[in-house]
């Protein structure tokens, strides 16, 4: 769907339009794009508002959870008045208040294979902001199957990680190349281990950054890399990733 740049767009997005790598063409691509955000918790609360503010034309939030008091320490898309409410409904209201021009879809559901096969093909980019290994693997499989770029984030305690996996590039690994589905990973829950709120915000904002660059410029400098954050020392470590030839998801 093509969107013409009007005077309000030029004013609202002026600071992005000024930038090399975005400009009018990139901003138009953002307005025409669709982002699928899996998870409306801590990571999604940081990523989705930046997507909305940047003018991504269609954003779909998927989450089956409701707001609890312990969420509010880091999940800034939600408020105390919304306790007990579905996170996706709260997120929809917040994003619409931030940018009423864009289209927001709120789906209170678990992102299983059937739902992902319905949603992923229509997305320009997928942001994995969930908190469990099974869903991450399902999201990755759907992105590989439908050749849609995936921006994956995670945070626990003071640590965070960020990776970009682009199945449109032959040299890009997928999430399963890094974490095989049969690796026996045990989910680390912030309910038992704790999580530093700004670490979640930093990873979520970085996910939005890479998603915006993928849409506006067609590439991310993080494709095929993993960035790891130590929020105690505010240090980032970047490692290169190789595509695994015998990967059960993307291997030939």
N, C-alpha and C positions, 0 to 999 in steps of 0.2 A: 504494500500500500504506500503510495507516494504522498508525502506531505510537503506542501509549499512552505517556505520560510516566511512568516509574516512579521509585522513590526513588533508584536509582543515577543515572538521567539527571539528576534534580534536583540531585544533589550534583556530578556530573562537569561539568555545564554551567551551574552556578550563576552564574558571573561573566558569562556571556552573557545568562542569563535576567533578570538585574538591569537590563539595558540597555534604554533606550527604543529602539524600532526592531527589537528582537528579542523579548524576553519569552518567555512560554510558547508563544505562537502561532508566533513565528518559529523557535524552537528545534524545535518539532514539524515545521515545514516542512523544516528542515535534515535531521532524522532520516528524513523521507520522500523526500528528494531524491536525485538521481543526478547526479554530476559526471563528465564525460569529460575526462581530462587527456592531451593529445597531447604526448608527450615526457617522459622520465624522467631528463633531464640536469640542468643547473644550474637552470633555471627551474622545472621540475617538482619538483626536490628541495626547493625552497623552498615552492612552492604546495601540493603534495599533503599534506604533513604538517599544515599549518594547516587544510586541509579535513577531514582525518581527526580532528584534535583538536577541531574545532568540531562534530563529530557529523554530517557529511554521510553519509547512510545507505549510499550505494553509490558507490564510486569505481572507475572503470575507467582503468587505465594502459595506454597504447599506446606502444611503442617497440621497435625491432628491434636495438638496439645492445647491446654488452657493456661491462663496466667496464674501463677502462684506468687506469694509474697517474696520467696527466696529468689525468684527470677529478676526482680527489679533492681538488684545490685549491678546488673550488667546489660539487661535486655531493654535498652532505652527506647525501643519503639513502643513500649507499653507503659501504662501509668497505674498508680495505686487504685484509681477509680475503676479500673478494668479488671480487678481481681475476679477470677472465675470465668472470665470471658474467653472465647476462642482467640488464640494469638493471631490468626490470619485476619479475623475481623478487626481487631485492634490495629493491626498493621495496615490494613486497607484504609482505615480512617486517618491514620497518621500520614500515610503517603499521599492521600488525596488532599489533605490540608496543606501539605508541602508543595504539591504541584497538581492542581485540579485539571490540568490539560491532558494528562496521560491516562491511559486505561489500566486499571488495576483489577486483577481477578484473584479472589481469595478462595482457596480450596481447602476445607478442613478434611484432610484425608492423609493416610499414610502413603508415602511414595513407593508403591509396589511396582512390579514389572509392567503390569497391564496399564496402570495410570501413566507411567513414564513413557511407554510406547505411544500413548495418545498425545502427550504434551511435548516431548523432546523434539519431534520433527518440526514443530512450528516455532521453535526457539532459535534465536541467533546465537545465544550463549546460555550455558547452564552454570549456576553457582551452587555448589554443594556446601550448604551451611548447616548440615544435619549433625547429629552427635552419636551415630552408631555405625558400626562396620558393615552390617548387612545392607543398610540403605545406601551407604557409599558405594558398595560393589554394584548394587542394582542401578544406581545412577550412572556409574562408569560404563556398565554394559550397554545401557540405552544410548549413551553418547557415542560410543564406538559404533554401535549398530547403525545409528542414524547420522553419523559423521558431523556431530555438533561439538564445538569446543567446550571444555569443562574447566572451570576454575574451582579448585578444591581447597578448603581451609579447615583448620582444626585448632583448638586451644584447650589446654588443661593446665592447672596450677599456674606457673609463670611462663609456660612454654607454648609456642604456637608454630604452625607450619602452613605453608602456602605452596601450591603447585598448579601449573597450567598444563593441560593435556589436550592436544588438538589433533583429532583423528583425520582432519583434512590435510595434515602434513605427514608424509611418508616416514619421516625420521622421528616423529614424536612418540614417546612411550605413552601408555595409558596408566591409570591409577593401579591396575592389577599387575603391571610390570614391577611396580614398587612394592605393593602389598598384595601378594597372591591371595585369591579368594579362600584357599585352603590353609592359610598360614596359621589359623587358630588364634587370631588376635582377640584379646579380651577387651571389651569396651571400658575405657577409663571414665568413670562418672564424676562430674564435678560435685555431685551431692555427697560423695565420700572423700574426694581428693581436694576439692576446692578449686577455684579459678580466679585469677587476677583480672578484674574487670577491664582495665585498659588493654591487656593483652588480647582479649576477645575483640575489642574495638579496633585495634591496630590490624589484626588479621582480616576482619570483615571489611574494613575500609580498603585494605590492599586488594581484596577480592574484587571490590567494585572498581578499583583502579584498573586492574588487568582486564576486566570485562569491558569497561569503557574503551580501552585501547584496542581490544580485539574488534569491537564494533566499528569504532571511528577510523582506525588505521589499518585494520585487517590483520594485525599481528600483535603478539606479546613477546617481550624480550625474556619472559620467564618460561616459555614453552620448552619442555624437556629439562626443566630444572626444579629443584625443591629448595625453598627458602625456609630456614628455621630461626625462630625468634626466641631469645632469652630475655624476657622482660625485666629480670632482676638487674642485668647489666646493660640492657638496651643494645644488645649485640645481635646482628643478623649473620647467619652463615648460609652460604649458597653452595649446593652441590649439583653437579651435572648428573642427569639420568639417561640411561641407554634403553632403547627399546629391546624387550626380551623376545627373541625369536620364537620361543616355545610358550609364550604367554597364552593362557587358555582363553583370553578375551580378544586380544588384538594380534596374536601371533599368526604367521602365515602357515 
